[in-house]
Amino acid sequence: MQNSILKWWNVHYMTPEELEEEQEKDHDPSVTGTGHQSDSKQNKQAADGPEANMQSEAENAVMDAEEDFNSTTGSYSGGYGKDGADPEYEDQIASILMEKDDALRSLIEHAEEESKEQ
């Protein structure tokens, strides 16, 4: 689910009333006709746990995407780079940035020396 792309047309949002009605069906013994739930009903309830979990994850993903909306670009790119770099690449990134910094400093010093000579 973490690497999945969620499409709005694949998400079913339930109103509180629908959710309450669904829960009453699951717990109402008159629905099955006996005081005990059948195996299929128990299996459905077991499956509802992950389904409800996926539903909440989907809602959280939508909320996160809305928070990451960049109105300047008109896209949802606001989350790019938010988490930072992987720890295994931090040393490599630091060395690259240090090389760039050193090259820039030497270029500035060289330009200053040339301007003083003229």
VMD Tcl script that draws the C-alpha trace (Angstrom):
set ca {
  {0.00 0.00 0.00}
  {2.90 2.36 0.72}
  {4.13 2.31 -2.88}
  {0.65 2.26 -4.43}
  {-0.92 5.12 -6.28}
  {-4.42 5.80 -5.03}
  {-7.03 6.93 -7.51}
  {-10.06 8.84 -6.27}
  {-12.40 6.58 -8.21}
  {-11.06 3.51 -6.37}
  {-11.81 4.94 -2.93}
  {-15.27 4.54 -1.40}
  {-15.95 7.11 1.28}
  {-18.62 6.08 3.73}
  {-20.74 8.61 5.54}
  {-21.06 8.14 9.30}
  {-24.61 6.90 8.72}
  {-23.46 4.25 6.22}
  {-20.69 3.17 8.56}
  {-23.10 2.88 11.48}
  {-25.56 0.88 9.36}
  {-22.76 -1.47 8.25}
  {-21.66 -1.99 11.84}
  {-25.23 -2.73 12.93}
  {-25.50 -5.37 10.19}
  {-22.30 -6.98 11.44}
  {-23.49 -7.13 15.04}
  {-27.22 -7.79 14.57}
  {-28.04 -11.49 15.14}
  {-31.39 -11.15 13.32}
  {-29.54 -10.64 10.04}
  {-28.17 -14.21 10.01}
  {-31.29 -15.73 11.57}
  {-29.38 -17.28 14.51}
  {-27.86 -16.02 17.67}
  {-24.40 -16.97 16.38}
  {-22.58 -15.54 13.43}
  {-21.73 -17.82 10.55}
  {-18.16 -18.53 9.47}
  {-18.56 -16.37 6.39}
  {-19.77 -13.49 8.56}
  {-16.76 -13.89 10.84}
  {-14.47 -13.97 7.81}
  {-16.10 -10.77 6.55}
  {-15.49 -9.08 9.89}
  {-11.87 -10.22 9.85}
  {-11.52 -8.76 6.36}
  {-13.16 -5.48 7.44}
  {-10.25 -4.77 9.78}
  {-7.67 -4.47 6.99}
  {-10.23 -2.80 4.71}
  {-10.95 -0.16 7.32}
  {-7.22 0.24 7.84}
  {-6.68 0.70 4.09}
  {-9.56 3.21 4.03}
  {-7.95 5.30 6.75}
  {-4.56 5.07 5.02}
  {-6.18 6.26 1.79}
  {-7.81 9.19 3.57}
  {-4.47 10.08 5.20}
  {-2.74 9.94 1.80}
  {-5.32 12.30 0.33}
  {-4.89 14.72 3.23}
  {-1.09 14.58 2.87}
  {-1.37 15.24 -0.85}
  {-3.61 18.24 -0.23}
  {-1.07 19.62 2.24}
  {1.69 19.19 -0.36}
  {-0.11 21.17 -3.06}
  {2.13 23.89 -4.43}
  {-0.10 26.72 -5.65}
  {2.80 28.43 -7.41}
  {3.38 25.50 -9.75}
  {-0.18 24.16 -9.61}
  {1.03 20.69 -8.72}
  {1.37 18.34 -5.79}
  {5.16 18.58 -5.71}
  {5.34 20.19 -2.29}
  {6.41 16.93 -0.64}
  {9.49 16.47 -2.83}
  {12.60 16.37 -0.67}
  {10.57 16.80 2.50}
  {11.95 13.70 4.20}
  {15.58 14.47 3.43}
  {18.18 12.10 2.06}
  {18.72 8.49 2.97}
  {21.39 8.15 5.66}
  {23.52 5.95 3.41}
  {23.86 8.78 0.86}
  {24.41 11.70 3.24}
  {28.22 11.38 3.17}
  {28.22 11.24 -0.62}
  {25.98 14.32 -0.83}
  {28.17 16.22 1.65}
  {31.33 15.47 -0.35}
  {29.69 16.60 -3.61}
  {28.50 19.83 -2.04}
  {31.93 20.41 -0.50}
  {33.58 19.96 -3.93}
  {31.20 22.51 -5.41}
  {31.84 24.92 -2.54}
  {35.63 24.57 -2.91}
  {35.44 25.09 -6.67}
  {33.30 28.20 -6.23}
  {35.66 29.67 -3.63}
  {38.70 29.10 -5.82}
  {36.89 30.69 -8.78}
  {36.05 33.77 -6.69}
  {39.62 34.05 -5.39}
  {41.00 33.67 -8.91}
  {38.62 36.39 -10.20}
  {39.64 38.72 -7.34}
  {43.35 38.18 -8.12}
  {42.78 38.96 -11.81}
  {40.81 42.11 -10.97}
  {43.64 43.32 -8.69}
  {46.26 42.73 -11.40}
  {44.37 44.85 -13.90}
}
mol new
graphics top color blue
foreach p $ca { graphics top sphere $p radius 0.5 }
foreach p [lrange $ca 0 end-1] q [lrange $ca 1 end] { graphics top cylinder $p $q radius 0.2 }
display resetview
